[in-house]
Amino acid sequence: MMKIKKIGVISTAKVFGAVYAFLGFLMGALATIATLFSDTTGSEYVVGIVAIILFPIVYGLFGALSVAISVFIYNIATKYVGPIQIEVELEKEDKKED
């Protein structure tokens, strides 16, 4: 059994910031497409364009911040309640002869 004693706050926040930024891009793209096919005037098209720019930034920042806070709290909690335990199994690699 292995234990996750500590998680790197900054590295985890960077990874999840990128993941959430990608999700924000998808949401912004959907918002943009929705405005293109809706019965709107010219000003609503700007909302769609702004969404595809701002959603990735906002999702990425808030995603990174929320994960950083969560990981920080996890690292403190492990001192009092113990770390998460995981069971892993290593696979044997087949050796290929050249």
C-alpha positions as CSV (number, residue, x, y, z in Angstrom):
1,M,0.0,0.0,0.0
2,M,1.3,3.4,-0.9
3,K,0.4,6.7,0.8
4,I,0.1,10.2,-0.7
5,K,1.7,12.2,2.1
6,K,2.1,15.5,0.3
7,I,1.1,17.1,-3.0
8,G,2.9,19.9,-4.7
9,V,0.6,22.9,-4.5
10,I,2.1,25.0,-7.4
11,S,2.6,22.1,-9.8
12,T,-0.9,20.7,-9.2
13,A,-2.4,24.2,-9.6
14,K,-0.6,24.7,-12.9
15,V,-1.8,21.4,-14.3
16,F,-5.4,22.0,-13.2
17,G,-5.3,25.6,-14.3
18,A,-4.5,24.4,-17.8
19,V,-7.3,21.8,-17.7
20,Y,-9.8,24.3,-16.5
21,A,-8.6,26.8,-19.1
22,F,-9.3,24.2,-21.8
23,L,-12.7,23.6,-20.4
24,G,-13.3,27.3,-20.4
25,F,-12.3,27.5,-24.0
26,L,-14.9,24.8,-24.8
27,M,-17.6,26.6,-22.9
28,G,-16.6,29.9,-24.6
29,A,-16.8,28.2,-28.0
30,L,-20.2,26.8,-27.2
31,A,-21.4,30.3,-26.0
32,T,-20.1,31.8,-29.3
33,I,-21.8,29.2,-31.4
34,A,-25.0,29.7,-29.4
35,T,-24.9,33.4,-30.2
36,L,-24.3,32.8,-33.8
37,F,-27.4,30.6,-34.2
38,S,-29.7,32.7,-32.0
39,D,-32.0,35.4,-33.1
40,T,-29.8,38.3,-31.9
41,T,-28.7,41.7,-33.0
42,G,-25.1,42.7,-33.6
43,S,-24.3,43.5,-29.9
44,E,-25.0,39.9,-28.8
45,Y,-22.3,38.6,-31.2
46,V,-19.8,40.6,-29.1
47,V,-20.8,38.6,-26.1
48,G,-19.9,35.4,-27.9
49,I,-16.6,36.7,-29.0
50,V,-15.8,38.0,-25.5
51,A,-16.9,34.6,-24.0
52,I,-14.3,32.7,-26.1
53,I,-11.6,35.0,-24.8
54,L,-12.6,35.5,-21.2
55,F,-14.0,32.0,-20.3
56,P,-10.6,30.2,-20.6
57,I,-8.9,33.0,-18.5
58,V,-11.5,33.0,-15.8
59,Y,-11.9,29.2,-15.7
60,G,-8.1,28.7,-15.7
61,L,-7.5,31.2,-12.9
62,F,-10.4,30.1,-10.7
63,G,-9.6,26.4,-11.4
64,A,-5.9,26.9,-10.4
65,L,-6.8,28.9,-7.3
66,S,-9.5,26.4,-6.1
67,V,-7.1,23.4,-6.6
68,A,-4.2,25.2,-4.9
69,I,-6.4,25.9,-1.9
70,S,-7.7,22.3,-1.8
71,V,-4.2,20.9,-2.1
72,F,-2.9,23.2,0.6
73,I,-5.7,22.1,2.9
74,Y,-5.0,18.5,2.1
75,N,-1.4,18.8,3.0
76,I,-2.4,20.3,6.4
77,A,-5.1,17.6,7.0
78,T,-2.7,14.8,6.4
79,K,-0.7,15.8,9.5
80,Y,-3.8,15.2,11.6
81,V,-5.8,12.4,10.0
82,G,-3.1,10.7,7.8
83,P,-2.6,10.5,4.1
84,I,-4.8,8.9,1.4
85,Q,-3.7,5.3,0.9
86,I,-3.7,3.8,-2.5
87,E,-3.0,0.3,-3.7
88,V,-0.9,0.0,-6.9
89,E,0.2,-2.9,-9.0
90,L,3.2,-2.7,-11.2
91,E,3.0,-4.3,-14.6
92,K,5.8,-6.4,-15.8
93,E,7.3,-5.1,-19.1
94,D,7.9,-7.6,-21.8
95,K,11.5,-7.5,-22.8
96,K,12.0,-7.5,-26.6
97,E,15.1,-8.9,-28.0
98,D,16.5,-7.1,-31.0
